[in-house]
Amino acid sequence: MAEALVGGGGEEGEAAGAGGGGVAVAGDGDVHGEVGGAFPGANAILRYAVEDVRVGETVIPRGDALVIGFAAAGRDPGVHGEDAERFDVMRATRREHLSFGHVVHYCLGAPLARLEAEIALQALFARFPGMRLAVEPGALRPTESFISNGPREVPVLLGPPADGVR
């Protein structure tokens, strides 16, 4: 089982990113690329508008408390097309997301999180090249959390280990 990979990242975002990559690759075996946007953190609790902000027809007044829904990042059909809900590491707009924040609020640990996910996933799939999900992707249960996002566990069938890979 890949629960150790998903639960052992040390930080929920890293674990969800690595778990999302595991789901994507184990699900069809042919996904490569960055997985940071697969399962972004769900919500940031209480930010405040520092100025009046217009979003469509709505004005959010300066000082209003906000809850930011990061789980919606990368899922805007207006930006990513009709299949925005589908995880696709190769789509042209794959880098247009806020999974690690933006500008001065960019996560200082983002390069480390990406590196950890890359190393973990490469090692896992080199050791078990035939690994696949043990359930249909739709059967994965979500984490029941207002802040976290991603599958609760990722059951996999490892298959035989690769010769000479440890």
DABELUR-V341925 format. One record per residue. N is the residue number from 0. RES is the residue in one letter. SS is DSSP state (H for helix, E for strand, - for the rest). PHI is phi in degrees with one decimal (* if undefined). NEAR is the number of other ideal C-beta (glycine too) atoms within 12 Angstrom. Layout:
# DABELUR-V341925
((N,RES,SS,PHI,NEAR) (N,RES,SS,PHI,NEAR))
This chain:
# DABELUR-V341925
((0,M,-,*,24) (1,A,-,-99.7,37) (2,E,H,-57.8,19) (3,A,H,-62.9,18) (4,L,H,-67.6,39) (5,V,H,-70.0,39) (6,G,H,-89.1,24) (7,G,-,-104.5,20) (8,G,-,-74.6,32) (9,G,-,87.0,18) (10,E,-,-145.8,21) (11,E,H,-57.6,26) (12,G,H,-64.6,38) (13,E,H,-65.5,40) (14,A,H,-64.3,36) (15,A,H,-66.6,39) (16,G,H,-64.8,46) (17,A,H,-66.5,45) (18,G,H,-63.2,45) (19,G,H,-62.9,44) (20,G,H,-65.3,43) (21,G,H,-63.9,48) (22,V,H,-62.1,40) (23,A,H,-63.3,37) (24,V,H,-75.7,37) (25,A,H,-66.7,38) (26,G,H,-68.6,29) (27,D,H,-133.3,18) (28,G,-,71.7,19) (29,D,-,-137.9,14) (30,V,-,-115.6,26) (31,H,-,-135.4,18) (32,G,-,128.8,23) (33,E,-,-80.4,31) (34,V,-,-113.7,39) (35,G,-,-57.6,40) (36,G,-,-89.8,41) (37,A,-,-64.5,43) (38,F,-,-135.4,41) (39,P,-,-67.3,36) (40,G,-,-52.6,37) (41,A,-,-73.5,26) (42,N,E,-144.5,20) (43,A,E,-109.8,25) (44,I,E,-84.8,16) (45,L,E,50.0,13) (46,R,E,-108.4,19) (47,Y,E,-127.4,17) (48,A,-,-67.4,20) (49,V,-,-89.3,12) (50,E,-,-156.3,12) (51,D,-,-61.4,13) (52,V,E,-127.4,17) (53,R,E,-96.5,11) (54,V,E,-123.5,12) (55,G,-,64.0,8) (56,E,-,-93.5,6) (57,T,E,-103.0,12) (58,V,E,-107.2,13) (59,I,E,-95.5,21) (60,P,-,-68.9,16) (61,R,-,-52.5,13) (62,G,-,92.7,13) (63,D,-,-67.0,18) (64,A,E,-75.6,14) (65,L,E,-130.3,20) (66,V,E,-116.2,19) (67,I,E,-92.2,25) (68,G,E,-94.4,21) (69,F,H,-65.8,34) (70,A,H,-63.6,31) (71,A,H,-81.8,24) (72,A,-,-59.7,31) (73,G,-,80.7,36) (74,R,-,-121.0,30) (75,D,-,-84.7,19) (76,P,H,-61.0,14) (77,G,H,-67.8,11) (78,V,H,-101.4,19) (79,H,H,-105.1,24) (80,G,-,92.7,18) (81,E,-,-59.2,13) (82,D,-,-101.2,14) (83,A,-,-58.5,22) (84,E,-,-72.6,16) (85,R,-,-80.1,22) (86,F,-,-76.3,34) (87,D,-,-142.1,26) (88,V,-,-71.8,28) (89,M,-,-105.0,16) (90,R,-,-64.7,24) (91,A,-,-58.3,11) (92,T,-,-96.9,21) (93,R,-,-59.0,26) (94,R,-,-94.7,19) (95,E,-,-92.9,19) (96,H,-,-145.9,32) (97,L,-,-116.9,27) (98,S,-,-54.8,36) (99,F,-,-110.9,30) (100,G,-,89.6,23) (101,H,-,-155.3,15) (102,V,H,49.5,8) (103,V,H,-69.7,7) (104,H,H,-99.1,14) (105,Y,-,-71.1,14) (106,C,-,-64.9,25) (107,L,-,-64.7,11) (108,G,-,-89.0,20) (109,A,H,-56.4,26) (110,P,H,-60.2,16) (111,L,H,-66.7,20) (112,A,H,-61.4,33) (113,R,H,-64.0,26) (114,L,H,-64.4,18) (115,E,H,-60.7,27) (116,A,H,-63.5,43) (117,E,H,-62.1,23) (118,I,H,-64.3,19) (119,A,H,-62.0,30) (120,L,H,-69.1,38) (121,Q,H,-62.1,21) (122,A,H,-65.8,21) (123,L,H,-61.6,33) (124,F,H,-77.3,32) (125,A,H,-71.1,19) (126,R,H,-73.7,21) (127,F,-,-127.9,28) (128,P,-,-64.6,20) (129,G,-,-96.7,19) (130,M,-,-58.9,32) (131,R,E,-148.6,26) (132,L,E,-63.0,29) (133,A,-,-87.6,22) (134,V,-,-134.3,21) (135,E,-,-67.0,13) (136,P,H,-53.1,26) (137,G,H,-68.2,11) (138,A,H,-87.4,16) (139,L,-,-66.3,27) (140,R,-,-90.1,15) (141,P,E,-73.7,23) (142,T,-,-67.4,25) (143,E,-,-89.1,12) (144,S,-,-152.1,18) (145,F,-,-78.6,18) (146,I,-,-103.4,22) (147,S,-,-83.9,28) (148,N,-,-149.9,33) (149,G,-,126.8,41) (150,P,E,-74.2,39) (151,R,-,-66.1,25) (152,E,-,-149.4,25) (153,V,-,-127.9,41) (154,P,-,-73.1,26) (155,V,E,-132.1,31) (156,L,E,-104.0,16) (157,L,-,-70.4,24) (158,G,-,76.0,18) (159,P,-,-68.9,12) (160,P,-,-69.8,17) (161,A,-,-68.6,17) (162,D,-,-65.5,10) (163,G,-,74.9,7) (164,V,-,-105.1,14) (165,R,-,-119.0,9))
